[in-house]
Amino acid sequence: MTKPDVPDWVLWLPPLNASLNGLATVLLLLGWWMIQRGQRDAHKRTMLAAFAVSAVFLACYLVYHGVLKSYTGSGSKAFVGVGWIRPVYYSILFSHVFLAFFVAVLAPLTIWKGLAADKAERLGQPANWAGHRRIAKVTFPIWVYVSVTGVVIYFLAYHWPSS
């Protein structure tokens, strides 16, 4: 028995996911720019927005791959590129997936430390901004890399010619 075609709405998820990754990248860079200029409140709002966008991306990503698996038996789209681009694509994909696991842990932890320091400061208590900065210096470049490579993977997987 053959599986039915994937519903049309599912086909909108990959470009939506790429757009969400692109938006997360812009928000991350904007948040970094704001904190460099001492705009802590704007930085906080922007980084929380980046986290929310990344969370929506993750939900859409999981829905897409779950529906794809249930309709086709495979949870992913086969890469059709040939030649030199194949190892490039799979290298980017592997590093993206590997580092995405770290973002899933580091981003909430970094935000939690930032919010805790902010709350402590507002309450007149000692604020551990150093702890937030220390983990943010690790989290930020990984998160940006994962967001940027998410867009690259989309274009390679869905728009790269097959021959």
N, C-alpha and C positions, 0 to 999 in steps of 0.2 A: 504494500500500500504506500503510495507517495504522499508526502506531506503537502498541505496546501501552501500557497504563496504567503509570504510574510505580509501582514496588513500594511497598507499604505502609510499610516501614521508612523510606523516604525522607521521608515526610510528617511524621515525628517530628523531622527535622533543623531546620526553621525554629524551632519553639519551643525546642528544645535550644540552638540558636545564640543566641536572645534571652536564654535563661537564663544561658548562658556570658558573654554581654556584661554582663548585670546583675551576675553574680558578680564579673567583672573590675572593674566600677565600684566595687563595695563594697570589694574588696581594695585597689584603688588609693587610695580615700579613707581606708581604715583604715591603709594604709602611710604616707600623708602625715601622718595624725594621730599615728602612732607616732614618726615622725622629729621632729615638732614638739615632742614630749615627751622627746626624747633617747634613745628606745629603739631604738638602731641595729640590734641583732640581730633584734628583732621586725620592724623596718622591712624589713630585708634579706629575711627569710623571707616576709613578706607580699608584697613586690614581686616576688620570684621566683615565688610562687604566682600572682600576677596575670599574669605573663608566661606561665606554663605554661597557665593557663586561656585566655588569648588565643591561644596556639599551638594548643590543642585546638579552639577556635572556628574558627580559620583552616582547619584540616584538615577539619572538618565542613562548613564553608562551601564549600570547594572540591569536596568529595565531592558535596554537594547539587547544586551548579550543574553539575557534570560529568555526574551521573546524569540530571538534568533535561534537559540538552542531548541526551544520547544517546537518551532515550526520547521527547522531545517535539520535538526540533529547535530548541528555544529554551532558553537557559541561565538564563532569569529568568522570574519570575511577573509578569504584566501588572498594573499598578496600576489598580484599578477605581473609585477615587474620582472624583467629578465636581465641577465648580465651583471654588471658591476653594482647596480642599484640594490640587488637582493641582499648582499652582506651589509650594505650601508643601512638599508631599511631594518633588518633584523637586529643590527647593533643598536640602532636608535630605539627600537621597540623594547629590546631587552633592558637597556639602561633606564628607559622610561618606566617600565613596569617595576623593576627592582627598586628604583628610587621613590616611586609612588607609595610604596609600603612605608617608607620612612616619613614621607610627608603626612601620611594618615596618622602617624603618632606624633611627629614633631610639631605640626601646625597647631593642633589643639593644645599641646603642652605650652608652646610659645605664647599663644593667646591667653591661656590660663594664667601664666606667669605675669604677663602684661596687665591683665585685668586685676590680678591680686595686688600688684604694685600700685596700680592706679587707685584701687579702693583703700589700701593702707594709707596712701598719701592724702586722700580726701578725708580720712578719719584722723589725720594727724599722727599716724603711727609710722614707724620706719618702713620705707618702701624698698623692696629688693629690685631696683631697676637693673642692677648689674647682672642678676640672674636672668632676667628677661633678655637683656642685650646679648649675653653670652650664648644662649640657645638660639636667639634670632639670627646671629651671625652664621650659624650652621643651617638653620631652617630656610632662611631666605633664598640663598642661591639654589638649593635643591628644589624648593617649591617653584621658583622661576623656571628652572630647567625642565621640570616635569610639565609645567603649563605650556611652555614654548614647544617642547617636543610632542605634546599632545596634538597641537595644530599641525606640525610637520608630519606626524604619522597619519593624520586624517588625509592630508593632501597626497601623500604617497600611496596610501591604501585605496583611496576612492577616485583619484584624478590622475595617477601616473599611468601612462600608456602601457599596454600589455606587450608591445613588441618594440 
